[in-house]
């Protein structure tokens, strides 16, 4: 749980919405205090099903924000090129200032001294990506999952996740970002 609170990445669009420190312009300690106070108020409430729904909604929002920050920070994933070559990339997905979901991939060359960045606009998550040939032969190969991100240039960039948990984090997290952006466009 400590790791969740110590996430340092801030999504540019979220800076203005957060209004300073944390939730509703409060510091971390104030947020913890407000959550505890809110929880006590809900516990003393006569309608327990209503309070359960509020707590569940708050928890989902909290987990969603943490997922957003983890995606923005980035993770090393294996990417397959159009030619079938495999390359390790530091991959991050975030909402930029223009309100677009962006995919950023960084490659490190020459012992990490030179980095190359490539950015693309994400328009869709492709969950049904076939397993890459020969990957099932590796240790733990049967647990590997694959997904793709369709870009505005109509390309599908494919990635490999070592576990089902990573796969769920990436596919659901990017889908959530796309939903947030779509909701903002509808309101505008």
Order of alpha helices (4+ residues) and beta strands (2+ residues): alpha-alpha-alpha-alpha-beta-beta-beta-beta-beta-beta-alpha
